[in-house]
Amino acid sequence: MNVLNVSLDERSYPIFIGCSLRNSADSLMSYIKGDQVLVVSNETIAPLYLENLLKNIDVAKLDTLVLPDGEQYKTMETLNTIFDALLAERHDRSTTLIALGGGVVGDITGFAAACYQRGVNFIQIPTTLLAQVDSSVGGKTAVNHILGKNMIGAFHQPQCVLIDISTLQSLPEREYRAGLAEVIKYGLITDLEFFVWLEKNMSRLLTREDDAVLYAVEHSCRLKAHVVSTDERESGLRAILNLGHTFGHAIETHKGYGKWLHGEAVAAGMCMASDLSKRLGWISDADHERVIALIAKAGLPTAPPEMTTEQFLTLMAVDKKALGGQVRLVLLERLGQAVVSADYGEKLLAATLSPS
């Protein structure tokens, strides 16, 4: 088992990474502060892992809630079902919520924890690759709105994150590949050596070799933990973690949540960000082709679905990085170094959104 630390003063917490961590009672119980627990999972994950997890939780009051599975259920209505369960079972402010599932379960459970009685503890046990390398770390919690993804939420850090890479063996191929988009992102934004490693080892990741997966997950978490420790609330550096996300969120919202997986939309969005960076003269044609090639090798989309420039611009305007009505984008100054910029020019952006 490997242990990383997210350093945030009194809100610091560990990330445990290994195989079969769900069997480790010690790693879990020491981070449950009270004597009440609500485990939130979904219809896909609960039959696989919930029973085994419950055996490792020794508290006076242990409740479970199984949500429907899918991005389309990341809503205020689903959030209220968590509040209903907490109130019906009389959970007090000493309760701990445990999120067992992918990014949707983690985001919505974390948001519930941030809101219930003005904030209670929660623990992340992510079971998808995307959640393990991205959404479970950093304290971003949210639900979607019909007009914009993740626009209603709060920063609320977990007590700990338990990452068991053995859960990835049951992950459907499409969802596993979607998680690779966020892994690739880390190489592009902050670590060229990792990008090169991914170019050399993508085939091993695709066959889910344990040592390759463990390295990719741990290194991704290490990079994200460093960024979050530097900028918890995205006032500066942390925004680079959104490479491809402004384009990607527009795709998800336009197509309808769940039609394109988050990682698929981000993959296409990263290709678009790379294209715009090339048009600005920040990266070369050859570097842009490397980005496209790696994303394609991961089996991910390298272009968006059919959308008009107007549709893109309308949806991109509803973005958390927008300031004063101006959309700021995460772009590549070079491979391995990202920057947040609004200095890209309307014509160049239009060319990226509607290439000839």
N, C-alpha and C positions, 0 to 999 in steps of 0.2 A: 504494500500500500504506500502510495506517495501522498505527501501532504504539502499543499501550498497555503499561503496566507494572504487574505485581502486585508491590507493595513488601513484601517479607518478609525483610529483611536478607539473609543469605547464601542464602536460598531464593527470592529474587526472580527473576522471569522475564518475558519479553515475550510479548505476544499480537500476532501479525501478522494483519491482516485485509485482504482484498482479493480480486481475481479471479485465478484461475489460479496461485495460490501453489504448487500442487503442482509447477509447472514451475521453481520457483526453488531451485536447488541450494544457493546461498549461505545462504539462510534456514534450511536444514535442516542442512547439514554442520557449520556452526559450533557446533551444539548437540549433536553426537554426540561424546562424550568419548573413547570407546575405539575399537577396531578390529573390534568385533563388534556386529551388529545383528540383532534379530528383529522383523520387521514382523508384527503381528497384525491380521487383518481378518476379514470374514465373507463368506458365500457370495453375498450381494447386492452388496456394495461391491467386492470383489476383482476381478471381471471388468471393472468400469468404470474403476478408478483404480490398481490395484496395479502393473501393468506400468509405467505412466508414472512412478510414484513410485520404483520400483526403479532406473530409469535415472539418478536424481539422488542415489543413495547410493553412495559410493565408499569401501568398507571391505574389509578382507581376508576377512571372513566375514559373509555376508549370507544369512539364513534367513527363511522365511515360514511362517506358520501361518494357515489359513483356518478359521474357526469357523462352526458353524451360526448362522443369523440368527434372533433373537427373544429377548424378555425371558425366556421359559421356559428359556433356556440360560444364564442368568446365575446359575450354580450352582458349588458346590465341585467337582463333577465336571468341568465345563468348565475351571475354574481349573487343575485338575491336568493337563489336556492341555497347557497352556502350560508348566507346570513340566517335564512329560515332554519337550517339544521342547527346552527350554533345557538340560536335563541330557543328553539323547541327543546333542545337537550340541556339548556341552562348552563352553557359554557360561560365562565367569567373571564376577567382580564388576565388571569394567570394561565389560560389555555395556550396550547401550541398547535398550530396547523401544520400538517405535513403534506407537501405536494408530491405525489407519486405519479409521474407521467411526463409528457413532452412539454413543449413551450406553452401551449394553451393552458394546461393544468397549472404549470408553474406561475404563469403571469396572473391568472385569475385568482388562484389561491393566495398569492402574495398580495394582491390588491385587497382581497377580503381581509387578510391579516392586518394590512395597513389601516383599514377603516374600522374594523370591529372594535368597539369600545375605545376608539381613538388609537388603536395600535396594539397588537398582540404578537407574540413570537411565532416564527414559522421556520420550517426546514425544507430544503429542496432536495429531492431525490429524482433527478432527471433520467429518463429512460430512452430518449432519442438522442442522436448525435448532435442535432442542432441545439437542443436544450443543454446538453452537456458542455458544449464548447462556447455557448453564447448566452442564452436567455436565463439560465439558472444562476449565473454569476453577475453581480453588479447591482442588484436591488431594483431594477426597473420592473414595475408591475403595471398592468393596464388591461383594459378591455377595448374592443373596437367600437367605432361608430359608423353608421352607414356612409357618412361623408369622409371618414378618415380613419386609418389604422392606428391603434394605440394612442389615440388622442385623449383618452380619459384614464388617468392613472396616478401613481405616486411612486416616489423613491422609498423603498422599505427593504432594508438588508436582512437576509436570512441569518439564523444562528449558525448554520453550517450548510455545506453542500456535500452530499454523498454521491459520487459518480461511480457506477458499477458498469464497466464497459461490456460485461457479459450480456447485459440486456440488449445490446445492439445486435446480437445474433438472431433475435426474433423480429427485428425491425424490417418491414417490407423494403424491397430494393429501392423503390422510388423515394421513400422517406429518408433512407440512408444516404442516397446520393444528394438529396436536397440539403442534408446537414453538411456535406462536404463544401458547399458554397461558403459557409461561414469559416470553415478551416482555411480555405484558399484566401479569404479576405485578410486574415492576419498576416500572411506572407506579403500581400500586396501593400498593406498600409504601414507596416512597421518592421518587417524582417525579411530582407531579400534572401538570406541564407535558408530560411524556412520555405520560401517560395521555390527555391532551387531543389530543396529536399522533396517537396511535393511533386515537382516535375519528374524526379527520379523514382518516386515511390508510390505514385498514384495507383498503379496496378495492384500493389500490395494492400493499399487501403480498400480498393474495390473488392478484393477477395476477403477483406476483414481479418487479415493476419493480426493476431493479438499484439505483438510487439510494435507493429507499425501503428495500429489504432491507438494503443496506449501512449506512444510518443506524440502522435498528432493531437490527441485530446489534452494531454498534460501541457504540451507546449502552447497550445491555443489558450488554455486557461491561465497559464503563466503570463502570457502577453496581455490578456484581458485584465487580470488581477493588477498588473502594473499600471495600466491605463486608468482603471477605476480608482486605485489607491491615490493616483495623482489628481484625478478630477472626478469626484463622486457624482456630481450633479450636472455634468455635461456643460460646464461653463466655458470650456476651452478644448483641451486635448481629446476628451472622450468622444467628441463629435466625429472623429475620424473612424470610429467603429461603425459608422453608418455608411461606409462606402457601398454604393449601389442601392441603398435603401430608399432614397427619395424616388428614384425611378421605379424601384421594386414595389414600394407601397402603392404607387399610382397604378401599377399593373394589377396588384391584388384587389384594390378597391374597384377598379373598372371591371374586372372579370367576375367579381363576386368572391367573397372570402371562401377559401377552400378549393376553388377551381384550379388555380395555380398555387402550389405549395410555396410557403414563404421563401425557402431556399432557392426554388426555381426562379422566382421573381427577382430575388437578390442577385442570382447568377447573371440573368439578362441585364439587370441594372448595373452590375460591375462592368460588363462589356460596354455598356453605353457610357459609363463614366470614363472608361479607358479610351473609348473613341473620342470623347470630347477633349480629354487630356492630350491625345494625339493631335487633334485639330488646333489646339492651343500651342502646339510645338513643345510641350513639356516632356512627352515621351516619344520615342521613335516609332516608325511603322513596325519595325522588328519587335520592339517591346510590346506593342499592342497585339501583335500576332501571337506572342507568347501567352498573353492573358487569355485570348480566345482559345488557343490550343489546349491550355490546361483545363479550362472550364468545360470544353467539349470532351476532353478525355475523361472527365468526371461524369459524363453522361448528362450534362445540364444544358439548359437553353442558352444560346449565345446571342439571341435576338428577342425582342419583345413580341407579344401578339400584335395583331393589326390594331393600331390605335392612331387617331389623328393627333397632330401637334396640339390642337386646341384641347383635346381630351387630356393629354399629358399635362399641359401647362395648368389647366384648371385643378387637376388632382394634386399636382406637385405643390401648388400654392398652399394646400392644407398640409403643412409639414412643420414638425416641431422645431426645425432649424431655421424656418423663415423668420426674418426680422424686418419690421417696417414694410411689409408687403413684398420683400425681395427674397427670392429663393436662394439659399446658400447650398452649394453642392460639395460633396467630398470628392476630390479629384486627385490624380496622381502627379506629383511633381517628378517622380521617377519611380521605378519599381522598388517597392520597399519603403516608400515615403509618401504619405498622403497629406493633403491640406484641405481645409474648408475655405471655399472661395465663392464670392458672388461676382467675381471679375472674369466672366467667361464670354460675355457678349451674346446678345439675343440671336444673331445670325448663326453663330457657331452652334449654339444650343439647338436651334431649329434644324440645322443640318444633321445633328445627331438624332433628334427625335424623328425626322423624316428623311433618312438617307436616300439619295437618288439611286 
